[in-house]
Amino acid sequence: MSEAAVEQHSSIDPQAGINGPPVLDSFAHVSVPCRDLEEGKRFYTQVLGGKIRVDTPTFAAIVVNGVEIGIGNEGCTFLEPSHEYPHFAFYCGPEALSQMKAWLARCGIPSSNFWTRKGVEALMFFRDPSGNMIELFCKSGFAGAADLPKGPPRGHGTVVDVEAFRYDTWSLPDE
């Protein structure tokens, strides 16, 4: 930063007419740890259908349905066993929810059971190869949603065993 820019930023009076946070432009990205970068890139492109935007030796950014997901293998920490949070989620339709569960099974990637909170929506968790939790959330239209196991706002420990879908190996069906 230039000396003039530093001076300008350091001279901002934090008490001068600031009555709340600014309106941010948009969501930029989420970054998660990755045990093996090549494996992570394969997962996010070939299992979730993303496109690589940035590719370096220690970090990649993949765009999945308009959301940029960064994966890196330096200076990171991993999700503790038995934890649901943090996780990130995608909305999907009922057909996509069922198709993803079947696709994950074909790739040897375990996923949670379908579950609901209010009998209208359907949810499912799965993990990337590094153990990062991903949720699919179908807002409505899922056949049998009213009969799915019902859980509280978070599914962990009640209707979803988050440890049951950890895995070490997986492969694409044509490998």
Secondary structure, DSSP 8 states (H G I E B T S, - for coil): --HHHHHHHHT--TTSS--S---------EEEE-S-HHHHHHIIIIIS--EEEEE-SSEEEEEETTEEEEEESSS-----TT---SEEEEE--HHHHHHHHHHHHHTT--B---BBSSSS-EEEEEE-TT--EEEEEE-S--TTGGGS-B--SS-BTTTB-TTTT--S----TT-
